[in-house]
Amino acid sequence: MKGPRRLDAYPDRLLDCEEALEDELAALIGRACAAGWSRPETLAALISLCENTQLGDDADPILSALIGRGAGGNRS
């Protein structure tokens, strides 16, 4: 997997991360569908897992700040 272009914060860092994860995510979705899970339930499960991970990480102010700056970053 490709890493960030720089170690510090930069404007497109989140986009670069998304691009780095994209192929892995597509492969994971493909494997879940091949195992018999539907695409909608696979996506719903992934969203749920991400939300639950976020809830666990909320105590981390650095991670919360990064997520707040991300795509669609206004979490209510």
C-alpha positions, 0 to 999 in steps of 0.5 A, a space after each residue: 500500500 502506498 503511504 503519504 507523500 509527506 509525514 506532516 499534514 498537507 491539503 490532500 492527505 486524506 484524499 491520498 489515504 483514500 486512494 491508497 485504501 481504494 484497491 484494498 477496499 474493493 478487494 475486501 468487498 469482492 471477497 465478501 460478495 464472493 462469500 455470499 454477502 450482498 454488496 449493500 449488506 457488505 457496505 452497511 457492515 463496513 460503515 458500521 465497523 468504521 463508525 464503531 471504530 470511530 467511537 472507540 477512537 473519539 478519546 484521541 484528539 489528534 484522530 478526531 481532528 483529522 476526521 473533522 477535516 476529512 471529506 464531508 468532515 462535519 460529523 453531527 
